[in-house]
Amino acid sequence: MLLEQIKEPQDIRNFNTEELKELAEEIRHFLIDKISVTGGHLASNLGVVELTIALYLAFDLPRDKVIWDVGHQSYTHKILSGRREMFDELRQYGGLSGFPKRKESPYDAFDTGHSSTSVSAGLGMAQGRDLLGEDYAVVSVIGDGALTGGMAYEALNNAARMKRNFIIVLNDNNMSISENVGGMSKYLNGIRSGEGYNRLKKDVEAALIKIPVIGDGLVDKISRTKNSIKQLVIPGMLFENMGITYLGPVDGHNVREMVKVFTKARKMDHAVLVHVNTKKGRGYGPAERNPARFHGVDPFDPATGKSLKKKIYPGYTDVFSRKLCQLAEKEPRVVAITAAMPDGTGLKAFARQFPERFFDVGIAEQHAVTSAAGMAAAGLKPVVAVYSSFLQRGFDQILHDVCIQNLPVVFALDRAGLVGSDGETHQGIFDLSYLTSIPNMSVMAPKNLWELRRQLEFAVTQFEGPIAIRYPRGQAYRGLKEFDSPIEYGKGEILYKGQEIALLAVGSMVSTAEHVRDKLKEEGVDCTLANGRFVKPVDKELVRELARAHRLIVTLEENVLQGGFGLQVTALIHQWEPRVKVLNIALPDTYVEHGNVSLLRESLGIDSDSVIKAMREFYPEGLSFRTVSTISIETCPECYGGKSL
């Protein structure tokens, strides 16, 4: 195998053209084989195999810097940079990250995980290079989907001012996670189909070069001029008009052609954009036919492409999706907005049923939030469905455009809490902190699938202000069904009454608290269990009632401690009942690495056994334990955080 001959990145320079083609196919087989076992991002990585090889041939890594936008297409880069043997532990706890990580390898020039950042980061790196008098190439690889994000245009606008070399590689596969939308997608479609310009350019160059003595000089002069031919044949020429030299489009599966263009781009003393056309999922039939489904996959059968993971139903996303469609049938003012995630957020069904009331804005969370504010101001009832970690990108718009005006926008925060294998950039563990800091914002978290339905109905049909509902990834909790009272604004509920110790939990941690209570009851300790329901406003009456009747209050949340639910409760109790002890169970002040959710919960101290251990250490005078039950939340198929996730 050619792959086994690569001991260091420079070894691929010894391969001829045919061997490079063979190497590309070996890499694809390797990726399919490994990802079918571990899960991961498949289609995007299959599409950039030749592109990555060309970058390694044209540039001197790690001296030269390549920054991958988002980074979920960096698997071939990791293989070629000496991490092939680590792929058995891809995205596993303590194993290889699915995204570039500077601490993982010197070949990873910049940590990425969210979209539309690579041009800004690359520009900053190039400016740092120039100010320090250093000499190396900086290459930012950005997908056409990422060009729907406004940050990319801010960076392009400033890149045009560069007086030294800076290379932007536009990896154009006509996809983000789902199919691209908007004007940029149409613009790039025009360039893709505009073969006339490239054919004309090649014919003119070939003819001029044949002219004795002056031919080469004419070609050089013409290539340095923004001639009218390009502007006529390719309408607009957005990048050229901005002051960025445009090269392409280039076949993203022809290594030698890309190397030639990259070499040319490197010689320029300003910003240059190389437009590379690739096919997402290339080389694997199921991924080519359905690139969106194979963007991020669980373990699957390589022969058929079928998932090996048992279908979890209903998941919280399924519950949200079905209930929103039911509400929209009764209320014509309901509209749904997503930022390039109709599948992941469950809005695909809404889009089919109400196409005129569905808006996919592309990878543009800031625009999604402010456009929702505009819709609300016009009299609609917008529901913005977004992953928790991605909504961070729209914080200012929530504060400035939604909450200052107290507009009735509903935020459905999917994948709140620990999400597992995607790591630091995707863990939804900050939303309670940043949302509750904003005046006029209300925040709810359901304990199970029935409460999610009730909270969504309350937010859409009864509440007239900004409100967020945050719910976790995976199977919807089906326990505590008997507690299904209507939602009352700012009110929690007591599920079970006990003595001395009260567990006050929100969202996904209610099921954990239930198991803590069950285990303690086996030891003769009967705890009160309360569901906060609202994180903002906190139910002060409930907190006061618990504080008056108990000696220890334990708060539980799947969010960082700072700025979260527990500290709000602690402040109230210290104000009213300073004699009462408060133990906050929350996530530590750190970024959480990738790994299985159950392992993460255990290592971070928020699984049921860890909570009991923390209670024993914090309040030994009130608790007497024999043996902790071996039945745990991690092995219960009905529980959030179970192995089925």
TILUM-999249 format. One record per residue: x, y, z of N, C-alpha, C in turn. Coordinates in steps of 0.05 Angstrom, whole numbers, plus 5000, padded with zeros to 4 digits. Example, Ala and Ser with C-alpha at 12.3 -4.5 7.8 and 13.67 -1.06 7.14 Angstrom:
BEGIN
526448865156524649105156526449345156/525749555142527349795143525850015157/
# end
This chain:
BEGIN
501749765000500050005000501750255000/500950444984502450694983502250855009/499850825022499550965048501650885068/502350635068504350535087507150635081/507550735057510150845050510551125059/508451255068508551535077509351535106/511851585112512851605139512851895148/513052075129512952365135511652495111/510452735114508852865092510352895066/512952935067514452985042514652735024/514052505035514252255020512452244996/510252384997508352374973509652514949/511752674953513052804930514552594912/514852354923516252144908514351994889/511752044891509851894875509352034849/509051874828508351984802505352024800/504452124777501552194774499751964779/500351734767498751494771498751404800/501051414812501151334840499551524859/499451784852497851964867494951904865/494051814841491251734838490651484855/492551304855492251064871492251134901/493951324908493951404936491251524945/490151684927487551804933485451594938/485451384922483451174925483951014951/486550974958487150834983486151005007/486551265005485651435027482651415030/481151415008478251395009477451125022/478650915014478050655026478650655055/480850775063481650795091479550955107/478651175096476651345109474051195113/473151065092470550915094470850695114/473050555114473450335132473550425161/474950645167475150745195472650885204/471551055188469151205197466751025199/466650805184464450625187464350495215/466650495228466850385255466450595277/467750825274467751025295465551235291/464551265266462851495260464551735255/463351945244464852185238463852325214/465352515204464652665180465752525155/464052425138464852255116464852405089/462552505081462252605054464152835049/464353025068466153255063469053165061/469852965076472652865074473252715048/471252565039471652425013472052624990/470852854993470953054971473553204969/475153204990477553374990480153214990/480052964982482452794983484552904964/483952944939485853044919486753334926/484753494935485453764943487553764965/487253594985489153585007491953494997/491953284980494453194968495853414953/494353574938495453794922496654004941/495354064962496354254982499054164994/499153904999501653795010503953794990/503253774965505353784944506254064938/504354254939504954534930506154694953/505754614978506654775001508354605019/509854745036511754615054510554625082/508954425089507654415115509454275135/509654355160508054555173509154845172/511454885158512455155156510355345144/509255255121507055395110504555325126/502555495127500255455144497755415127/496255195133493655155120491555155142/489555325138487355345158484855245144/483655045157481254915146478755045159/477055155142474555265153472755045164/471555085187470054885202472054665211/473254525192475254325199474354045198/471753995192470853725191471653585165/473153725147474153595123477253555125/478353545149481253535153482353255157/480753045152481652775158484052695141/483952755115486252685097488652845106/488353095114490553255125491753115149/490052995166491152865190492552605182/491552465162492952225153495652285142/495852495125498452565112500352685131/499452785154501252925173502052735196/501652475191502852285210500952175231/498352205228496452115248494651885239/495551745219493951525207493451315228/495451245245495151035264493151105287/492351355289490651445310487651425303/487051345278484351365268482451155281/483550945293481850755307480450885331/481651105341480551255364479351525356/478651555330477551805320475051885336/475052125347472752235362472052085387/473751905395473251745420474551895443/473551835467474551965491477551925494/479052145494481952135496483352085470/481852055448483051985422483252225403/483552165378483952365357481552535353/481952795352479752985348478752975319/476253025315475153045288475553315275/476853495289477353765279480353835283/481354035269484154115274484554215302/486754135315487454215342490354275343/491054525350493954605351495454435371/494154365393495554205413495953915405/494553835383494753555374497053515355/497653725338499753695318500653975309/503254005303504254255292503154305264/502054105251500954135224498154275225/496954275249494454415252495054705260/494654885241495555165244493555325261/491055235262489055395276486655215284/485655235308483355075317480855185303/479255005292476755085280474554885288/472054955282469854795289467154915281/467155185280464855335270465555455242/463555515227463855595199464655885195/465855935171466256205160468556355174/470356215188472456355203475156345190/475656175171478356115161479656355148/478156515133479356745119480256955139/478557005159479357195180481857095195/481856845202484256735217486656745199/486356665174488656665156489756945150/487957125147488757405143490357505167/489357455191490757535215493457405217/493657155209496257015210498157135190/497157195166498857315145499857595154/498057745167498958005176501057985198/500657775216502757725236505357645224/505257485203507657405188509157645177/507657825165508858065153510058255173/508658295195509658475216512158365229/512358105231514657985244516957925225/516557995199518657965179519157675172/517257505174517557225168516657165139/517256925130516656855102515556575100/512956555099511656295095508956355082/507856155069505256185056502956135077/500756275073498356235089496156175070/494855945075492655855057490155805074/488055945068485455895081483655745062/482755505071480855345055478055395065/476355485048473555545056471655425036/469455305046467455195028465455395018/464155324996462055504986459855545005/459255335021457155365042457955565062/460455575070461455765090461256055080/461156085054460956355043458156475047/456356325058453756445065453956595092/456256555106456656695132457856965128/456657175141457557445137460457495145/461457345164464257385173466157345150/465557155131467257105109467557355091/465357505088465457745071466957975085/466757995111468258185126471258135122/472057885122474857815118475657865089/474057785070474757835042475158135036/473358295049473558585045476258685054/477358585076479958665086482258525072/481758285063483958145049484758295023/482858435011483458584986485658794991/486158865016488159075021490958955025/491258695024493858565029495858645007/498258695016500458774998502458544995/501958325009503658085006501757845001/502957624995501457384987499657275009/497257225002495257085019493356935001/493156675005491656494987489156395000/486956424986484356324995483556104975/483055864985482155644968479155604973/477555654952474655614954474055334945/473455164965472654884959469654884953/469054864928466254894918465054624912/463354524930462054264924459054294923/458054554922455254614920453654514944/454954474967453654384991454854515015/453254545036454354595063453854325077/452154325097451154065108448853975091/446954155088444754115069445454275043/443654255024444154394999444354705003/446254824990446655114993444255274984/443955514996441755684988442855964984/441256134970441956424968443456504944/444056764943445256894920448056794914/449756754935452456654930452456384916/450556214924450355954911449755984882/447956164875447256214847449656324832/451056504845453456634832455556424825/456056244845458156044840457155844819/454555784818453455614797454155734770/453855994768454456124742457356094735/459156114754462056084749462655794741/461355604755461855324749461255264720/458955374711458055314684459355494663/460855694672462055884653464655784642/464555554628467055444618468155604594/466455764582467355914559469756094565/469756224588471856404596474556254598/474556034612477055884615478055774589/476255674572477055574546478255794529/476956034530477856264514480656344524/480956354551483456444563485756264554/485255994556487355804548488055834519/486055864501486555894473488256144467/487456364480488956614475491856594485/492256474508494956444519496656264501/495456044491496955864474497756004448/495956164437496656304412498756514417/498556664438500556884443503356774449/503456544463506056434470507656364445/506256294423507556214399508856444384/508156694392509356924379512356954388/514156954369517056964376517757204393/519457174412520757384428518757514448/516557624437514757784454512357624465/512057374457509657224466509457194496/511557104509511457074538510857334552/512057544543511557804556508757894553/507457844530504657924526502857764545/503357504548501757344566501957444594/504457514602504857604630503357874634/503558054614502258314617499158274618/498158114601495258074600494257954626/495757754637494857624662494857814686/496358034684496458224706494358444703/492858434682490858644677488058544682/486358704695483558634698482258694671/482458504652481458564626478458524624/477358654604474458664602473358394593/475058224581474057964573472857804596/474457804618473557654642470957764652/470658024653468258144664465858094646/466358064620464058014602463157724604/465157544605464457254604463457154630/464557254652463557174679462257414692/459657434691458257674701459057744730/459657994735460158084762462958064771/464157824769466857774778467257904806/465657814824465557924851468357944864/469857734863472457734876474457924863/474557924836476358104822475558394827/473058454828472158724833472758814861/473058624879473858694907476858744909/478358664889481258694890482758444896/481358214894482557954899482757804873/485157724865485557584840484157314841/482657254820481057004819482456814799/482956574808483956364791482056124791/481256034768479555804767477155844749/475155664751475155434769476955204760/477955064779479854844775478554584783/479254364769478154104776479454014803/477753994823478753924850479453634853/479353474832480153194833482453144814/483653354804486053334787488353454802/490053284814492153374832494153554817/495053474794497153624780496153904771/493653914763492554174755492354364779/491554254802491454424826494254514834/496154334834498854414841499954644824/499354624798500154834780498955104787/496355104793494955354800495955454827/496355274847497255364873500055484871/501755374854504455484850504255764838/502455794820502056064808500956254829/499156164845497956344866500056424886/501856254892503856314912505756544903/506056584878507856784868506757064868/504157094874502857354874503357504900/503557774897504157934920501658074932/499457934932496958034943495157794948/492657854955490757634960489757514934/489657244934488757104910486756884919/484656844904482756634909482856424888/483256174896483355954877480655794880/479155794859476455664859476755374850/476255194869476654904864473954764865/473254624844470654474844471154184853/469754094873469953824883467153704885/467053444890464553304893464453184921/462453264936462153174964461352874963/462852714978462252424979463552264957/465352384941466552264918467751984925/467151794907468351534910466751334926/464651424938462951244954460051294947/458851104932456251144920454151254939/453651134963451551234980452051534988/454551604992455151885000454852074977/455451984953455152154929452152204924/450451994929447652024924446252184946/447252174970445952314992448152435010/449452645000451652765016450752885042/448352985043447353105069447252895090/446252655084445952445104448652345113/450652355095453252255101455152485109/454052715116455752925126457052835153/455352775172456252665197454752405202/456152185206454851925207455651775233/453851605241454351405262455651165248/456650975263457650725250455650615230/456750515208455050425186456250185172/454650045156455549825140456749935114/459349905110460550015086459449915060/458449665060457449545036454849675027/453149765046450549875039450250165047/451850255065451550535075449450555097/448250335105446150345125447350365153/446050535170447050575197446850315213/448850275230448850045248447650115275/447150375279446150465304443150435305/442150325327439250295330437950565330/435850595315434350845314433150915341/433851155350432751255376430351415369/428051325379425551475373423651445397/422451665405422951925392425252065405/426752215389428852395400427552665407/428852825422427853085428427353245402/429053215382428653355357426153265343/425553005344423052905332420553025346/420753035373418453145388417953435381/420153585380419953865372418753895344/419753735326418953755298415953705295/414953495307412153425304410253625317/411053715341409453905356409354175341/411554265330411554525316409754515292/409754295278407954265254405054275263/404454145286401654155296400854435304/402654585316401954855324401655035299/403354995279403155155255400655105239/399454865242396954815228394654995239/394855055265392755215278393355515278/395955585276396655865277398355945252/397056085233398356155208400656355211/400856475234403056665238405656535245/405656275251408056135259409856095234/412356175236414356125215416755995229/418355855213420755715223423255805208/425355845223427855945211430155755220/431955685202434255535209436655645194/439055585204441555675192442955425180/442055345157443255125142442954845155/441054825174440754575189437854475189/436454455166433654365167433454075176/435353905169435253625178435953605208/438153715216439153685243437253805264/435854015257434054145277431154045275/430653865256427953755253425953925238/426954125223425154295208424554205180/425653975172425153885145422153825141/420953705161418053645160416453905157/417254115173415854365171416154485143/418554465132419154575105417354445084/416954185087415154035068412254125071/411454155095408554215101407954515097/409854685103409354975101411655115087/412055055061414455155047414555465047/412355595046412355885045412956015072/412855855093413355955120415955855132/417555735115420155625123422455785111/424455855127426656015117429355895126/430855795106433555705111435455925102/436756055120438356295114441256225107/441955965107444755885104446255905130/448955875128450555885153450856175161/448756285173448656565180446856605204/447856525227446256535252445456815259/447257005255446657285262444357385246/444357335220442157415203439657265210/439857015218437456865226436056995249/437557085269436357205292435157475286/436657645271435557915266433257905246/433357715227431057695208428557595224/429057425244426757335261425657565276/427357745285426457985299424758155281/425558185256423958335236421258205231/421257945229418757805225416857845249/417957825273416357875297415258155298/416858345290415958625290413758665269/413758495248411658515228409158365235/409158225258406758085267406757785265/409057665257409257375255410157265282/410156995284411156855308413456675299/415856785298418156635288419256435309/419956205299421356005316424055955303/426156015317428855975306429955715318/430355515301431355255311434355245304/435955205325438855225321440255055343/442554955336444154815357445055025378/445154935402445955105424448655245419/450655095411453355215408453355415384/451655375364451655565342450155825348/448355815367446956065374448756265387/451056165398452956345410453756555390/453756485364454656675343452656905339/450256875350448257085347447657225373/449557225392448957335418448257635416/449757795402449158075401446458135388/445757975368443258015355440857945374/441257735390439157675410438757905429/441058005439440958235458439858485445/441058555423440558825411437958835394/437458625379435258645360432658505370/432958305387430558165397429758265424/431658255443430858295471430458595479/431958775468431459055474428659135466/427759025443424959085434422858895446/423858695462422058505474420258365454/421458285432419858165410419357865415/417057765407416257485412417657285393/420257245397421757045381422256805399/421656565388422156315403424756195393/426556135411429056005404428855715414/429055525395429055245401431955145399/433155095423435955035424436354735426/436954615403437554335401440454285410/440954035418443653945426444754125449/443054185468443954335491445254135511/447354225524448754045542451053905527/451853675538454053525525453053385500/454553415479453753285454455653065445/458053045458459752815453461952855434/461952715411464252675395465352915380/463853125377464853355362466553545380/466453505406468353645423467753935430/469854085437469654345450467854535435/468054545409466654745393463654685391/462854445398460054365394458554305420/459854285442458454235468456754475474/454154425479452254645484452054705514/454154785526454354805555454455095566/453955285549454155565557451555715554/449455595542447155755535445555865559/445455705581444055815604445456065615/448056065613449556285624449256535606/449556505580449456745564446556845559/444656665558441856745554440656875579/441156765602439956875626441257145634/443457225621444657485627443257715612/441457645593440157845576437457925587/436958175593434258265602432158195581/429758135591427458065575427457775564/429757645566429857365557428857175578/427156985570426256765588427356505578/427856315596429156065588427755835602/427055635586425855385597427555145589/427154925604428554675598426754445606/425854275587423954065594425353825607/423853685624424853445638424453195621/422453205603421852965586420453055561/419652865545418452935519415753075522/414253005542411553125545411853425553/413853475570414353755578415353925555/416953805538417853955514415454045498/413553865494411153935479409654165492/409254145518407854355533409354625532/411954615535413554855535413454995508/413654835486413554955460410755075454/408654935463406055045459405655305475/406755315499406655555516408155785502/410455725492412155935480410856045455/409655875439408555955413405756085416/404055985434401256075434400556265458/402256265479401456425502403456645509/405956615503407956805512408557015491/408757255499409157475480411857625486/413957485485416657595490418757405481/421257475482423457285475423557055494/423756815484423856585501425356355488/426956215503428555995493427755735507/427755515491427355245502429855085495/431254985516433754835510433354545517/434054375498433654085502436053935490/436553695501439053555494438853395468/441153295460441253115437440352835445/439152695426438652415431435852345441/435552115453432952005460431552185480/429052235475427452395494426752225518/427152335542426552195567423552145569/422851895576420051815577419151755606/420951815625420151775653418552015663/417451985687415952205701413552305684/412452125669410152195652407752295668/407452195693405152265709405252555717/407552685715407752965722407653135696/405253205688404953335662402953575665/403453735685401653965690402154185669/400254355664400654575645402854765654/404154895635406355075641405255345651/406255425673405555685684408155855685/408056095674410456245671412056275697/414656205696416356235719415856045742/414355825737413755645759414955365754/416155255775417154985774415054795787/415954565795414154365806415654185825/414354105846415453895864414353625855/416153445849415353185839414952985862/416852975880416652805903417552965928/416052925950416753055975418252865993/420452966005421952816024422752996047/425052926059425853066083428853136082/429553356094432353436099433853526074/433753366052435253416028433253456005/433753665989432153715965433953725940/433153585920434453595894432853775875/434053995866432754185848434154185822/432954065801434354025775432854155753/434254205731432954315707433754145683/431854115664432353995639433253705641/435353635626436353355625437153255653/437853425671438853335697436553255716/434053295708431853195725431852895725/432452765703432552475703434852375720/437152515719439352445736438652475766/437252695772436352735800434452515809/432752435791430852215797432351965805/434451905790436051665797437651695822/438651935827439951995853438051945876/435552045873433552015894432951715898/432651565876432051275879434251125893/436751195887438951065900439151135930/438751385936438851475964436551345980/434251315967431951195981432550905989/434150765972434950495979436750496004/438050726009439850746032438350876056/435750906054434251016076434051316077/434951456055434851746054432751826034/430651956044428352036027428652336020/429352385995429852665985427352775972/427053035973425153175957426353205929/424653185908425553225881423853435868/425053645858423653865845424753925818/423053995800423754065772423454365769/425654495763425654785760423954895737/423854745715422454815691423555075678/423455295693424555545684427255595696/429155665679431855755688431856055691/430256185675429756475679426856525670/425256635688425856705716425856455734/427656445753427656235773425056255790/423856035796421456025813422356085842/422156335850423056425877421356295899/418756275894417056155914417755865919/418455715898419255445901421855425916/423755595909426355595923426055655952/424355855959423855925987422555696002/420655565989419355336002421355106007/423055055988425054845992427054916014/427855166014429855256034428755246062/426255306066424955306092424655016103/424454826085423754556094426154356094/428454456085430754266081433354386092/435254216098437854306108439954316085/439454166064441254166041439654186015/440454375998439254395971441454325951/440854135933442754055912441554145886/442954325872442054415845443554245824/442154185803443354025781442654145754/444754185738444354295711446554195693/446054175667448054085648448954345633/450354515648451354765638453754835656/455455015647457655095665456455235689/457955215711456955325736456755635735/458755765724458756055723456456165707/454856325720452556445707450156265702/450256025714448155835709445855845729/444255635729441955605745442655595775/444655425782445355375809446255615825/447755795812448656025826446356225831/444456225813442056395819440556295844/440256035845438855915868440455965894/443055935892444755975915444556255926/444556455909444356725917441656775932/439556665922436956695935436856565963/437956325965437956185990439656326011/441956416002443756566021442456826030/440756936014439357176022437057116042/435656896038433356836054433856646077/435456436072435856226092438856156093/440456336104443356286103444256036118/442655916135443355676149443355426131/441955456108441555226090444055196073/445054946071447354896054446354856025/448054936006447354905977449754775963/449254555949451254425933450454455903/452254575887451654615859452954395842/451354235829452354035810452154165782/454454215770454454345743457154265730/457554365706460054305692462154505700/464654415700466854585709467454805688/468955005697469755235680471955145661/471154995641473154895622471754825596/473354785575472254685550472354385550/470154255542469853965545470753835519/472553645521473653505498471553315487/472253185464470452995451470452735466/468352585463468152315475465252235478/464851985485462251875491460952035513/458352095510456952265530457052145558/456651885559456651755586459351775599/461451745584464151775596464652065604/463752245588464052535594462552605620/460152505622458552565646459852465671/460952225669462352105692464852265699/466452325678469052465683468552755694/466352865686465753145695464053155720/463352925731461952915756459052985756/457652935734454752995734453052745730/454252505730452652265729451652205758/449752025761448451985787450351895809/452151715802454051625823455851845832/456752015813458552235820457052435837/454452485831452952665847452752565876/452152315879451952205906454552225921/456752175907459452205920459952485929/459152685911459552965918457853035942/455352935944453652985966454752875992/455852635990457052506014459352676025/461052776007463352936015462553216026/460353326014459553596021457853596046/456353386051454453386074454553116089/456953046099457152786112455452756137/454952986151453352966176450452886171/449452926147446652866142446152616126/448352486117448052256100449652016111/448451786111449751546120449351336098/451551266084451351086062452450806068/451250616056452450346057453850296030/452450186011453650125985451950265964/453350415946451950545924450850335905/448350365897447150175879448750155853/448749915842450149875816448449945792/445849995797444150085775444550385771/445550455748446250735744444850855720/444851115718443551255696444851175669/447451115670448851055644447850805631/446750615648445950355636442950335633/441550545640438650535638437750625610/436550445594435850525567433750745565/432350795587430351005586431551285592/434151295600435151545611436851695591/436651965593438552125578441352075588/443252055571445951995580446451695578/444551535569444951255568446651175545/447450915544449250825523447950845496/445250855494443950875469444551135454/445551335469446251585456448751545439/
# end
